């Protein structure tokens, strides 16, 4: 049996109203997936530009704003409106 297609970290469910903000408080968009190694964000504004290798400080706010977590992450990809990030 080959395990080459297994992920190192499981993907975790997040609620539809989990949002990501940059260090200036600007809304980046909706967090669509989180795993032990990173996350994906559906970008809210097409004018936001990112390049693989960019390093960001992101605050993730869950639901009613009760839970906030700030992480450092590096941009891995931007496909359409989805930003892929790896935790640093």
PyMOL Python script that loads the backbone (N, CA, C, O; Angstrom):
from pymol import cmd

cmd.read_pdbstr("""\
ATOM      1  N   UNK A   1       0.845  -1.180   0.000  1.00  0.00           N
ATOM      2  CA  UNK A   1       0.000   0.000   0.000  1.00  0.00           C
ATOM      3  C   UNK A   1       0.888   1.241   0.000  1.00  0.00           C
ATOM      4  O   UNK A   1       1.831   1.336   0.786  1.00  0.00           O
ATOM      5  N   UNK A   2       0.589   2.176  -0.871  1.00  0.00           N
ATOM      6  CA  UNK A   2       1.372   3.410  -0.970  1.00  0.00           C
ATOM      7  C   UNK A   2       0.690   4.533  -0.205  1.00  0.00           C
ATOM      8  O   UNK A   2      -0.524   4.713  -0.300  1.00  0.00           O
ATOM      9  N   UNK A   3       1.470   5.277   0.544  1.00  0.00           N
ATOM     10  CA  UNK A   3       0.948   6.403   1.299  1.00  0.00           C
ATOM     11  C   UNK A   3       1.407   7.727   0.701  1.00  0.00           C
ATOM     12  O   UNK A   3       1.323   8.757   1.370  1.00  0.00           O
ATOM     13  N   UNK A   4       1.884   7.729  -0.528  1.00  0.00           N
ATOM     14  CA  UNK A   4       2.451   8.932  -1.132  1.00  0.00           C
ATOM     15  C   UNK A   4       1.420  10.037  -1.343  1.00  0.00           C
ATOM     16  O   UNK A   4       1.792  11.204  -1.466  1.00  0.00           O
ATOM     17  N   UNK A   5       0.136   9.696  -1.388  1.00  0.00           N
ATOM     18  CA  UNK A   5      -0.893  10.708  -1.608  1.00  0.00           C
ATOM     19  C   UNK A   5      -1.524  11.217  -0.316  1.00  0.00           C
ATOM     20  O   UNK A   5      -2.413  12.068  -0.359  1.00  0.00           O
ATOM     21  N   UNK A   6      -1.079  10.709   0.832  1.00  0.00           N
ATOM     22  CA  UNK A   6      -1.642  11.168   2.096  1.00  0.00           C
ATOM     23  C   UNK A   6      -1.044  12.510   2.473  1.00  0.00           C
ATOM     24  O   UNK A   6       0.130  12.780   2.218  1.00  0.00           O
ATOM     25  N   UNK A   7      -1.865  13.340   3.080  1.00  0.00           N
ATOM     26  CA  UNK A   7      -1.404  14.631   3.561  1.00  0.00           C
ATOM     27  C   UNK A   7      -0.677  14.445   4.881  1.00  0.00           C
ATOM     28  O   UNK A   7      -0.996  13.550   5.664  1.00  0.00           O
ATOM     29  N   UNK A   8       0.311  15.311   5.116  1.00  0.00           N
ATOM     30  CA  UNK A   8       1.020  15.258   6.386  1.00  0.00           C
ATOM     31  C   UNK A   8       0.105  15.695   7.521  1.00  0.00           C
ATOM     32  O   UNK A   8       0.187  15.161   8.628  1.00  0.00           O
ATOM     33  N   UNK A   9      -0.773  16.672   7.249  1.00  0.00           N
ATOM     34  CA  UNK A   9      -1.704  17.193   8.246  1.00  0.00           C
ATOM     35  C   UNK A   9      -3.120  17.087   7.699  1.00  0.00           C
ATOM     36  O   UNK A   9      -3.358  17.326   6.515  1.00  0.00           O
ATOM     37  N   UNK A  10      -4.051  16.730   8.565  1.00  0.00           N
ATOM     38  CA  UNK A  10      -5.452  16.643   8.160  1.00  0.00           C
ATOM     39  C   UNK A  10      -6.017  18.044   7.934  1.00  0.00           C
ATOM     40  O   UNK A  10      -5.583  19.007   8.565  1.00  0.00           O
ATOM     41  N   UNK A  11      -6.979  18.144   7.038  1.00  0.00           N
ATOM     42  CA  UNK A  11      -7.706  19.405   6.849  1.00  0.00           C
ATOM     43  C   UNK A  11      -8.791  19.488   7.907  1.00  0.00           C
ATOM     44  O   UNK A  11      -9.428  18.491   8.247  1.00  0.00           O
ATOM     45  N   UNK A  12      -8.991  20.696   8.422  1.00  0.00           N
ATOM     46  CA  UNK A  12      -9.986  20.906   9.468  1.00  0.00           C
ATOM     47  C   UNK A  12     -11.138  21.748   8.943  1.00  0.00           C
ATOM     48  O   UNK A  12     -10.944  22.630   8.106  1.00  0.00           O
ATOM     49  N   UNK A  13     -12.316  21.474   9.431  1.00  0.00           N
ATOM     50  CA  UNK A  13     -13.492  22.250   9.043  1.00  0.00           C
ATOM     51  C   UNK A  13     -13.479  23.613   9.721  1.00  0.00           C
ATOM     52  O   UNK A  13     -13.070  23.738  10.875  1.00  0.00           O
ATOM     53  N   UNK A  14     -13.918  24.606   9.013  1.00  0.00           N
ATOM     54  CA  UNK A  14     -14.096  25.942   9.580  1.00  0.00           C
ATOM     55  C   UNK A  14     -15.485  26.428   9.183  1.00  0.00           C
ATOM     56  O   UNK A  14     -16.010  26.046   8.137  1.00  0.00           O
ATOM     57  N   UNK A  15     -16.070  27.268  10.022  1.00  0.00           N
ATOM     58  CA  UNK A  15     -17.398  27.775   9.708  1.00  0.00           C
ATOM     59  C   UNK A  15     -17.312  28.767   8.542  1.00  0.00           C
ATOM     60  O   UNK A  15     -16.256  29.341   8.276  1.00  0.00           O
ATOM     61  N   UNK A  16     -18.429  28.953   7.862  1.00  0.00           N
ATOM     62  CA  UNK A  16     -18.467  29.844   6.697  1.00  0.00           C
ATOM     63  C   UNK A  16     -18.162  31.292   7.044  1.00  0.00           C
ATOM     64  O   UNK A  16     -17.827  32.081   6.161  1.00  0.00           O
ATOM     65  N   UNK A  17     -18.274  31.651   8.318  1.00  0.00           N
ATOM     66  CA  UNK A  17     -18.024  33.042   8.684  1.00  0.00           C
ATOM     67  C   UNK A  17     -16.676  33.233   9.387  1.00  0.00           C
ATOM     68  O   UNK A  17     -16.502  34.169  10.167  1.00  0.00           O
ATOM     69  N   UNK A  18     -15.732  32.342   9.102  1.00  0.00           N
ATOM     70  CA  UNK A  18     -14.371  32.500   9.610  1.00  0.00           C
ATOM     71  C   UNK A  18     -13.612  33.383   8.622  1.00  0.00           C
ATOM     72  O   UNK A  18     -13.467  33.039   7.448  1.00  0.00           O
ATOM     73  N   UNK A  19     -13.133  34.519   9.110  1.00  0.00           N
ATOM     74  CA  UNK A  19     -12.508  35.515   8.244  1.00  0.00           C
ATOM     75  C   UNK A  19     -11.055  35.737   8.597  1.00  0.00           C
ATOM     76  O   UNK A  19     -10.633  35.496   9.729  1.00  0.00           O
ATOM     77  N   UNK A  20     -10.281  36.206   7.607  1.00  0.00           N
ATOM     78  CA  UNK A  20      -8.863  36.499   7.802  1.00  0.00           C
ATOM     79  C   UNK A  20      -8.611  37.979   7.536  1.00  0.00           C
ATOM     80  O   UNK A  20      -9.162  38.565   6.604  1.00  0.00           O
ATOM     81  N   UNK A  21      -7.759  38.569   8.383  1.00  0.00           N
ATOM     82  CA  UNK A  21      -7.387  39.983   8.281  1.00  0.00           C
ATOM     83  C   UNK A  21      -5.873  40.101   8.296  1.00  0.00           C
ATOM     84  O   UNK A  21      -5.192  39.307   8.944  1.00  0.00           O
ATOM     85  N   UNK A  22      -5.338  41.099   7.577  1.00  0.00           N
ATOM     86  CA  UNK A  22      -3.891  41.300   7.630  1.00  0.00           C
ATOM     87  C   UNK A  22      -3.535  42.129   8.855  1.00  0.00           C
ATOM     88  O   UNK A  22      -4.416  42.493   9.634  1.00  0.00           O
ATOM     89  N   UNK A  23      -2.258  42.430   9.032  1.00  0.00           N
ATOM     90  CA  UNK A  23      -1.809  43.111  10.252  1.00  0.00           C
ATOM     91  C   UNK A  23      -2.288  44.553  10.353  1.00  0.00           C
ATOM     92  O   UNK A  23      -2.197  45.153  11.424  1.00  0.00           O
ATOM     93  N   UNK A  24      -2.799  45.126   9.252  1.00  0.00           N
ATOM     94  CA  UNK A  24      -3.355  46.480   9.315  1.00  0.00           C
ATOM     95  C   UNK A  24      -4.848  46.469   9.606  1.00  0.00           C
ATOM     96  O   UNK A  24      -5.465  47.523   9.762  1.00  0.00           O
ATOM     97  N   UNK A  25      -5.440  45.248   9.680  1.00  0.00           N
ATOM     98  CA  UNK A  25      -6.869  45.126   9.921  1.00  0.00           C
ATOM     99  C   UNK A  25      -7.698  45.021   8.655  1.00  0.00           C
ATOM    100  O   UNK A  25      -8.924  44.935   8.720  1.00  0.00           O
ATOM    101  N   UNK A  26      -7.036  45.027   7.497  1.00  0.00           N
ATOM    102  CA  UNK A  26      -7.736  44.905   6.217  1.00  0.00           C
ATOM    103  C   UNK A  26      -8.248  43.479   6.047  1.00  0.00           C
ATOM    104  O   UNK A  26      -7.502  42.520   6.241  1.00  0.00           O
ATOM    105  N   UNK A  27      -9.521  43.342   5.686  1.00  0.00           N
ATOM    106  CA  UNK A  27     -10.122  42.023   5.469  1.00  0.00           C
ATOM    107  C   UNK A  27      -9.524  41.395   4.222  1.00  0.00           C
ATOM    108  O   UNK A  27      -9.569  41.975   3.137  1.00  0.00           O
ATOM    109  N   UNK A  28      -8.955  40.190   4.390  1.00  0.00           N
ATOM    110  CA  UNK A  28      -8.417  39.453   3.255  1.00  0.00           C
ATOM    111  C   UNK A  28      -9.491  38.598   2.607  1.00  0.00           C
ATOM    112  O   UNK A  28      -9.571  38.513   1.381  1.00  0.00           O
ATOM    113  N   UNK A  29     -10.326  37.958   3.438  1.00  0.00           N
ATOM    114  CA  UNK A  29     -11.389  37.132   2.897  1.00  0.00           C
ATOM    115  C   UNK A  29     -11.785  36.016   3.838  1.00  0.00           C
ATOM    116  O   UNK A  29     -11.440  36.021   5.020  1.00  0.00           O
ATOM    117  N   UNK A  30     -12.520  35.054   3.289  1.00  0.00           N
ATOM    118  CA  UNK A  30     -13.049  33.927   4.057  1.00  0.00           C
ATOM    119  C   UNK A  30     -12.039  32.789   4.090  1.00  0.00           C
ATOM    120  O   UNK A  30     -11.504  32.394   3.054  1.00  0.00           O
ATOM    121  N   UNK A  31     -11.782  32.268   5.280  1.00  0.00           N
ATOM    122  CA  UNK A  31     -10.929  31.084   5.409  1.00  0.00           C
ATOM    123  C   UNK A  31     -11.761  29.888   4.966  1.00  0.00           C
ATOM    124  O   UNK A  31     -12.832  29.635   5.516  1.00  0.00           O
ATOM    125  N   UNK A  32     -11.269  29.151   3.972  1.00  0.00           N
ATOM    126  CA  UNK A  32     -12.031  28.033   3.434  1.00  0.00           C
ATOM    127  C   UNK A  32     -11.488  26.679   3.864  1.00  0.00           C
ATOM    128  O   UNK A  32     -12.200  25.676   3.804  1.00  0.00           O
ATOM    129  N   UNK A  33     -10.221  26.642   4.300  1.00  0.00           N
ATOM    130  CA  UNK A  33      -9.611  25.381   4.718  1.00  0.00           C
ATOM    131  C   UNK A  33      -8.456  25.698   5.646  1.00  0.00           C
ATOM    132  O   UNK A  33      -7.719  26.663   5.443  1.00  0.00           O
ATOM    133  N   UNK A  34      -8.310  24.862   6.678  1.00  0.00           N
ATOM    134  CA  UNK A  34      -7.175  24.986   7.595  1.00  0.00           C
ATOM    135  C   UNK A  34      -6.631  23.591   7.847  1.00  0.00           C
ATOM    136  O   UNK A  34      -7.388  22.634   8.010  1.00  0.00           O
ATOM    137  N   UNK A  35      -5.326  23.490   7.877  1.00  0.00           N
ATOM    138  CA  UNK A  35      -4.660  22.238   8.217  1.00  0.00           C
ATOM    139  C   UNK A  35      -3.479  22.557   9.115  1.00  0.00           C
ATOM    140  O   UNK A  35      -3.200  23.724   9.393  1.00  0.00           O
ATOM    141  N   UNK A  36      -2.796  21.538   9.562  1.00  0.00           N
ATOM    142  CA  UNK A  36      -1.651  21.754  10.430  1.00  0.00           C
ATOM    143  C   UNK A  36      -0.519  22.515   9.766  1.00  0.00           C
ATOM    144  O   UNK A  36       0.311  23.115  10.449  1.00  0.00           O
ATOM    145  N   UNK A  37      -0.477  22.498   8.441  1.00  0.00           N
ATOM    146  CA  UNK A  37       0.614  23.155   7.725  1.00  0.00           C
ATOM    147  C   UNK A  37       0.277  24.475   7.099  1.00  0.00           C
ATOM    148  O   UNK A  37       1.175  25.202   6.673  1.00  0.00           O
ATOM    149  N   UNK A  38      -1.012  24.814   7.028  1.00  0.00           N
ATOM    150  CA  UNK A  38      -1.374  26.069   6.373  1.00  0.00           C
ATOM    151  C   UNK A  38      -2.874  26.236   6.246  1.00  0.00           C
ATOM    152  O   UNK A  38      -3.654  25.542   6.899  1.00  0.00           O
ATOM    153  N   UNK A  39      -3.266  27.173   5.387  1.00  0.00           N
ATOM    154  CA  UNK A  39      -4.686  27.443   5.184  1.00  0.00           C
ATOM    155  C   UNK A  39      -4.922  28.029   3.804  1.00  0.00           C
ATOM    156  O   UNK A  39      -3.992  28.453   3.118  1.00  0.00           O
ATOM    157  N   UNK A  40      -6.176  28.043   3.419  1.00  0.00           N
ATOM    158  CA  UNK A  40      -6.593  28.669   2.169  1.00  0.00           C
ATOM    159  C   UNK A  40      -7.616  29.748   2.501  1.00  0.00           C
ATOM    160  O   UNK A  40      -8.463  29.583   3.379  1.00  0.00           O
ATOM    161  N   UNK A  41      -7.513  30.854   1.775  1.00  0.00           N
ATOM    162  CA  UNK A  41      -8.418  31.992   1.961  1.00  0.00           C
ATOM    163  C   UNK A  41      -9.025  32.350   0.613  1.00  0.00           C
ATOM    164  O   UNK A  41      -8.312  32.474  -0.382  1.00  0.00           O
ATOM    165  N   UNK A  42     -10.351  32.517   0.583  1.00  0.00           N
ATOM    166  CA  UNK A  42     -11.022  33.023  -0.616  1.00  0.00           C
ATOM    167  C   UNK A  42     -10.944  34.542  -0.529  1.00  0.00           C
ATOM    168  O   UNK A  42     -11.587  35.152   0.325  1.00  0.00           O
ATOM    169  N   UNK A  43     -10.167  35.143  -1.401  1.00  0.00           N
ATOM    170  CA  UNK A  43      -9.896  36.578  -1.368  1.00  0.00           C
ATOM    171  C   UNK A  43     -11.169  37.377  -1.645  1.00  0.00           C
ATOM    172  O   UNK A  43     -11.896  37.105  -2.600  1.00  0.00           O
ATOM    173  N   UNK A  44     -11.423  38.370  -0.785  1.00  0.00           N
ATOM    174  CA  UNK A  44     -12.643  39.171  -0.866  1.00  0.00           C
ATOM    175  C   UNK A  44     -12.560  40.273  -1.923  1.00  0.00           C
ATOM    176  O   UNK A  44     -13.585  40.709  -2.447  1.00  0.00           O
ATOM    177  N   UNK A  45     -11.351  40.721  -2.235  1.00  0.00           N
ATOM    178  CA  UNK A  45     -11.172  41.874  -3.111  1.00  0.00           C
ATOM    179  C   UNK A  45     -10.123  41.536  -4.165  1.00  0.00           C
ATOM    180  O   UNK A  45      -8.963  41.284  -3.838  1.00  0.00           O
ATOM    181  N   UNK A  46     -10.534  41.532  -5.423  1.00  0.00           N
ATOM    182  CA  UNK A  46      -9.629  41.164  -6.516  1.00  0.00           C
ATOM    183  C   UNK A  46      -8.453  42.120  -6.654  1.00  0.00           C
ATOM    184  O   UNK A  46      -7.464  41.787  -7.307  1.00  0.00           O
ATOM    185  N   UNK A  47      -8.541  43.298  -6.056  1.00  0.00           N
ATOM    186  CA  UNK A  47      -7.424  44.243  -6.160  1.00  0.00           C
ATOM    187  C   UNK A  47      -6.269  43.876  -5.220  1.00  0.00           C
ATOM    188  O   UNK A  47      -5.176  44.430  -5.343  1.00  0.00           O
ATOM    189  N   UNK A  48      -6.503  42.942  -4.276  1.00  0.00           N
ATOM    190  CA  UNK A  48      -5.430  42.496  -3.396  1.00  0.00           C
ATOM    191  C   UNK A  48      -4.470  41.628  -4.201  1.00  0.00           C
ATOM    192  O   UNK A  48      -4.885  40.673  -4.858  1.00  0.00           O
ATOM    193  N   UNK A  49      -3.196  41.964  -4.145  1.00  0.00           N
ATOM    194  CA  UNK A  49      -2.191  41.233  -4.927  1.00  0.00           C
ATOM    195  C   UNK A  49      -1.198  40.545  -4.005  1.00  0.00           C
ATOM    196  O   UNK A  49      -0.713  41.135  -3.039  1.00  0.00           O
ATOM    197  N   UNK A  50      -0.902  39.291  -4.317  1.00  0.00           N
ATOM    198  CA  UNK A  50       0.042  38.502  -3.546  1.00  0.00           C
ATOM    199  C   UNK A  50       0.952  37.744  -4.492  1.00  0.00           C
ATOM    200  O   UNK A  50       0.560  37.400  -5.608  1.00  0.00           O
ATOM    201  N   UNK A  51       2.161  37.489  -4.043  1.00  0.00           N
ATOM    202  CA  UNK A  51       3.151  36.760  -4.823  1.00  0.00           C
ATOM    203  C   UNK A  51       3.684  35.618  -3.970  1.00  0.00           C
ATOM    204  O   UNK A  51       3.937  35.807  -2.781  1.00  0.00           O
ATOM    205  N   UNK A  52       3.860  34.433  -4.559  1.00  0.00           N
ATOM    206  CA  UNK A  52       4.460  33.348  -3.782  1.00  0.00           C
ATOM    207  C   UNK A  52       5.757  33.823  -3.114  1.00  0.00           C
ATOM    208  O   UNK A  52       6.606  34.461  -3.737  1.00  0.00           O
ATOM    209  N   UNK A  53       5.875  33.490  -1.836  1.00  0.00           N
ATOM    210  CA  UNK A  53       7.031  33.922  -1.056  1.00  0.00           C
ATOM    211  C   UNK A  53       6.736  35.097  -0.150  1.00  0.00           C
ATOM    212  O   UNK A  53       7.471  35.336   0.808  1.00  0.00           O
ATOM    213  N   UNK A  54       5.652  35.850  -0.438  1.00  0.00           N
ATOM    214  CA  UNK A  54       5.266  36.952   0.454  1.00  0.00           C
ATOM    215  C   UNK A  54       5.005  36.393   1.839  1.00  0.00           C
ATOM    216  O   UNK A  54       4.400  35.331   1.986  1.00  0.00           O
ATOM    217  N   UNK A  55       5.462  37.107   2.850  1.00  0.00           N
ATOM    218  CA  UNK A  55       5.234  36.683   4.237  1.00  0.00           C
ATOM    219  C   UNK A  55       4.190  37.602   4.851  1.00  0.00           C
ATOM    220  O   UNK A  55       4.295  38.824   4.748  1.00  0.00           O
ATOM    221  N   UNK A  56       3.177  37.012   5.491  1.00  0.00           N
ATOM    222  CA  UNK A  56       2.058  37.767   6.036  1.00  0.00           C
ATOM    223  C   UNK A  56       1.834  37.433   7.503  1.00  0.00           C
ATOM    224  O   UNK A  56       2.097  36.315   7.948  1.00  0.00           O
ATOM    225  N   UNK A  57       1.350  38.407   8.237  1.00  0.00           N
ATOM    226  CA  UNK A  57       0.866  38.184   9.599  1.00  0.00           C
ATOM    227  C   UNK A  57      -0.650  38.269   9.504  1.00  0.00           C
ATOM    228  O   UNK A  57      -1.197  39.321   9.174  1.00  0.00           O
ATOM    229  N   UNK A  58      -1.323  37.172   9.790  1.00  0.00           N
ATOM    230  CA  UNK A  58      -2.766  37.069   9.563  1.00  0.00           C
ATOM    231  C   UNK A  58      -3.482  36.778  10.869  1.00  0.00           C
ATOM    232  O   UNK A  58      -3.056  35.932  11.656  1.00  0.00           O
ATOM    233  N   UNK A  59      -4.574  37.492  11.086  1.00  0.00           N
ATOM    234  CA  UNK A  59      -5.440  37.205  12.227  1.00  0.00           C
ATOM    235  C   UNK A  59      -6.702  36.542  11.700  1.00  0.00           C
ATOM    236  O   UNK A  59      -7.400  37.084  10.843  1.00  0.00           O
ATOM    237  N   UNK A  60      -6.980  35.359  12.233  1.00  0.00           N
ATOM    238  CA  UNK A  60      -8.173  34.599  11.853  1.00  0.00           C
ATOM    239  C   UNK A  60      -9.213  34.821  12.940  1.00  0.00           C
ATOM    240  O   UNK A  60      -8.954  34.603  14.124  1.00  0.00           O
ATOM    241  N   UNK A  61     -10.405  35.262  12.513  1.00  0.00           N
ATOM    242  CA  UNK A  61     -11.497  35.542  13.442  1.00  0.00           C
ATOM    243  C   UNK A  61     -12.627  34.563  13.137  1.00  0.00           C
ATOM    244  O   UNK A  61     -13.152  34.517  12.024  1.00  0.00           O
ATOM    245  N   UNK A  62     -12.984  33.784  14.152  1.00  0.00           N
ATOM    246  CA  UNK A  62     -14.041  32.794  13.987  1.00  0.00           C
ATOM    247  C   UNK A  62     -15.389  33.340  14.421  1.00  0.00           C
ATOM    248  O   UNK A  62     -15.489  34.091  15.391  1.00  0.00           O
ATOM    249  N   UNK A  63     -16.410  32.955  13.699  1.00  0.00           N
ATOM    250  CA  UNK A  63     -17.817  33.209  14.019  1.00  0.00           C
ATOM    251  C   UNK A  63     -18.095  34.599  14.553  1.00  0.00           C
ATOM    252  O   UNK A  63     -17.900  35.594  13.856  1.00  0.00           O
ATOM    253  N   UNK A  64     -18.550  34.663  15.791  1.00  0.00           N
ATOM    254  CA  UNK A  64     -18.997  35.925  16.381  1.00  0.00           C
ATOM    255  C   UNK A  64     -17.838  36.791  16.863  1.00  0.00           C
ATOM    256  O   UNK A  64     -18.060  37.799  17.536  1.00  0.00           O
ATOM    257  N   UNK A  65     -16.621  36.418  16.535  1.00  0.00           N
ATOM    258  CA  UNK A  65     -15.479  37.214  16.940  1.00  0.00           C
ATOM    259  C   UNK A  65     -14.908  36.840  18.289  1.00  0.00           C
ATOM    260  O   UNK A  65     -14.006  37.504  18.800  1.00  0.00           O
ATOM    261  N   UNK A  66     -15.439  35.764  18.868  1.00  0.00           N
ATOM    262  CA  UNK A  66     -14.958  35.332  20.177  1.00  0.00           C
ATOM    263  C   UNK A  66     -13.558  34.731  20.120  1.00  0.00           C
ATOM    264  O   UNK A  66     -12.767  34.901  21.048  1.00  0.00           O
ATOM    265  N   UNK A  67     -13.254  34.036  19.038  1.00  0.00           N
ATOM    266  CA  UNK A  67     -11.950  33.389  18.901  1.00  0.00           C
ATOM    267  C   UNK A  67     -11.119  34.102  17.845  1.00  0.00           C
ATOM    268  O   UNK A  67     -11.544  34.248  16.698  1.00  0.00           O
ATOM    269  N   UNK A  68      -9.927  34.545  18.244  1.00  0.00           N
ATOM    270  CA  UNK A  68      -8.994  35.196  17.334  1.00  0.00           C
ATOM    271  C   UNK A  68      -7.639  34.539  17.497  1.00  0.00           C
ATOM    272  O   UNK A  68      -7.172  34.310  18.613  1.00  0.00           O
ATOM    273  N   UNK A  69      -7.016  34.241  16.372  1.00  0.00           N
ATOM    274  CA  UNK A  69      -5.672  33.661  16.389  1.00  0.00           C
ATOM    275  C   UNK A  69      -4.839  34.371  15.327  1.00  0.00           C
ATOM    276  O   UNK A  69      -5.283  34.558  14.194  1.00  0.00           O
ATOM    277  N   UNK A  70      -3.638  34.758  15.708  1.00  0.00           N
ATOM    278  CA  UNK A  70      -2.740  35.423  14.767  1.00  0.00           C
ATOM    279  C   UNK A  70      -1.598  34.482  14.441  1.00  0.00           C
ATOM    280  O   UNK A  70      -0.991  33.887  15.331  1.00  0.00           O
ATOM    281  N   UNK A  71      -1.312  34.353  13.145  1.00  0.00           N
ATOM    282  CA  UNK A  71      -0.270  33.445  12.669  1.00  0.00           C
ATOM    283  C   UNK A  71       0.605  34.153  11.636  1.00  0.00           C
ATOM    284  O   UNK A  71       0.186  35.116  10.994  1.00  0.00           O
ATOM    285  N   UNK A  72       1.809  33.657  11.499  1.00  0.00           N
ATOM    286  CA  UNK A  72       2.708  34.073  10.425  1.00  0.00           C
ATOM    287  C   UNK A  72       2.576  33.028   9.325  1.00  0.00           C
ATOM    288  O   UNK A  72       2.532  31.830   9.606  1.00  0.00           O
ATOM    289  N   UNK A  73       2.514  33.472   8.087  1.00  0.00           N
ATOM    290  CA  UNK A  73       2.366  32.529   6.979  1.00  0.00           C
ATOM    291  C   UNK A  73       3.068  33.064   5.738  1.00  0.00           C
ATOM    292  O   UNK A  73       3.276  34.268   5.585  1.00  0.00           O
ATOM    293  N   UNK A  74       3.425  32.142   4.864  1.00  0.00           N
ATOM    294  CA  UNK A  74       4.051  32.477   3.592  1.00  0.00           C
ATOM    295  C   UNK A  74       3.103  32.094   2.469  1.00  0.00           C
ATOM    296  O   UNK A  74       2.510  31.015   2.490  1.00  0.00           O
ATOM    297  N   UNK A  75       2.960  32.980   1.485  1.00  0.00           N
ATOM    298  CA  UNK A  75       2.118  32.696   0.325  1.00  0.00           C
ATOM    299  C   UNK A  75       2.765  31.587  -0.498  1.00  0.00           C
ATOM    300  O   UNK A  75       3.930  31.682  -0.887  1.00  0.00           O
ATOM    301  N   UNK A  76       1.990  30.536  -0.756  1.00  0.00           N
ATOM    302  CA  UNK A  76       2.454  29.430  -1.578  1.00  0.00           C
ATOM    303  C   UNK A  76       1.897  29.562  -2.996  1.00  0.00           C
ATOM    304  O   UNK A  76       2.605  29.327  -3.975  1.00  0.00           O
ATOM    305  N   UNK A  77       0.621  29.941  -3.095  1.00  0.00           N
ATOM    306  CA  UNK A  77       0.015  30.092  -4.424  1.00  0.00           C
ATOM    307  C   UNK A  77      -1.169  31.050  -4.367  1.00  0.00           C
ATOM    308  O   UNK A  77      -1.724  31.325  -3.303  1.00  0.00           O
ATOM    309  N   UNK A  78      -1.532  31.541  -5.529  1.00  0.00           N
ATOM    310  CA  UNK A  78      -2.769  32.300  -5.723  1.00  0.00           C
ATOM    311  C   UNK A  78      -3.373  31.782  -7.020  1.00  0.00           C
ATOM    312  O   UNK A  78      -2.867  32.056  -8.108  1.00  0.00           O
ATOM    313  N   UNK A  79      -4.466  31.027  -6.891  1.00  0.00           N
ATOM    314  CA  UNK A  79      -5.187  30.479  -8.045  1.00  0.00           C
ATOM    315  C   UNK A  79      -6.571  31.087  -8.053  1.00  0.00           C
ATOM    316  O   UNK A  79      -7.376  30.820  -7.161  1.00  0.00           O
ATOM    317  N   UNK A  80      -6.857  31.903  -9.052  1.00  0.00           N
ATOM    318  CA  UNK A  80      -8.154  32.571  -9.103  1.00  0.00           C
ATOM    319  C   UNK A  80      -8.314  33.438  -7.872  1.00  0.00           C
ATOM    320  O   UNK A  80      -7.514  34.341  -7.627  1.00  0.00           O
ATOM    321  N   UNK A  81      -9.357  33.159  -7.092  1.00  0.00           N
ATOM    322  CA  UNK A  81      -9.589  33.950  -5.875  1.00  0.00           C
ATOM    323  C   UNK A  81      -9.160  33.212  -4.611  1.00  0.00           C
ATOM    324  O   UNK A  81      -9.538  33.612  -3.510  1.00  0.00           O
ATOM    325  N   UNK A  82      -8.369  32.129  -4.750  1.00  0.00           N
ATOM    326  CA  UNK A  82      -7.939  31.355  -3.596  1.00  0.00           C
ATOM    327  C   UNK A  82      -6.450  31.546  -3.332  1.00  0.00           C
ATOM    328  O   UNK A  82      -5.605  31.310  -4.196  1.00  0.00           O
ATOM    329  N   UNK A  83      -6.159  31.980  -2.113  1.00  0.00           N
ATOM    330  CA  UNK A  83      -4.800  32.216  -1.649  1.00  0.00           C
ATOM    331  C   UNK A  83      -4.374  31.044  -0.772  1.00  0.00           C
ATOM    332  O   UNK A  83      -5.018  30.770   0.241  1.00  0.00           O
ATOM    333  N   UNK A  84      -3.306  30.352  -1.140  1.00  0.00           N
ATOM    334  CA  UNK A  84      -2.779  29.240  -0.373  1.00  0.00           C
ATOM    335  C   UNK A  84      -1.603  29.694   0.470  1.00  0.00           C
ATOM    336  O   UNK A  84      -0.665  30.306  -0.042  1.00  0.00           O
ATOM    337  N   UNK A  85      -1.650  29.397   1.763  1.00  0.00           N
ATOM    338  CA  UNK A  85      -0.621  29.855   2.700  1.00  0.00           C
ATOM    339  C   UNK A  85      -0.034  28.691   3.480  1.00  0.00           C
ATOM    340  O   UNK A  85      -0.729  27.729   3.805  1.00  0.00           O
ATOM    341  N   UNK A  86       1.250  28.794   3.775  1.00  0.00           N
ATOM    342  CA  UNK A  86       1.938  27.821   4.627  1.00  0.00           C
ATOM    343  C   UNK A  86       2.326  28.515   5.909  1.00  0.00           C
ATOM    344  O   UNK A  86       2.908  29.599   5.883  1.00  0.00           O
ATOM    345  N   UNK A  87       2.004  27.888   7.053  1.00  0.00           N
ATOM    346  CA  UNK A  87       2.379  28.476   8.339  1.00  0.00           C
ATOM    347  C   UNK A  87       3.895  28.474   8.492  1.00  0.00           C
ATOM    348  O   UNK A  87       4.580  27.539   8.078  1.00  0.00           O
ATOM    349  N   UNK A  88       4.399  29.548   9.097  1.00  0.00           N
ATOM    350  CA  UNK A  88       5.844  29.680   9.335  1.00  0.00           C
ATOM    351  C   UNK A  88       6.124  29.330  10.776  1.00  0.00           C
ATOM    352  O   UNK A  88       7.276  29.370  11.209  1.00  0.00           O
TER     353      UNK A  88
END
""", "prot")
cmd.dss("prot")
cmd.show_as("cartoon", "prot")
cmd.util.cbc("prot")
cmd.orient("prot")
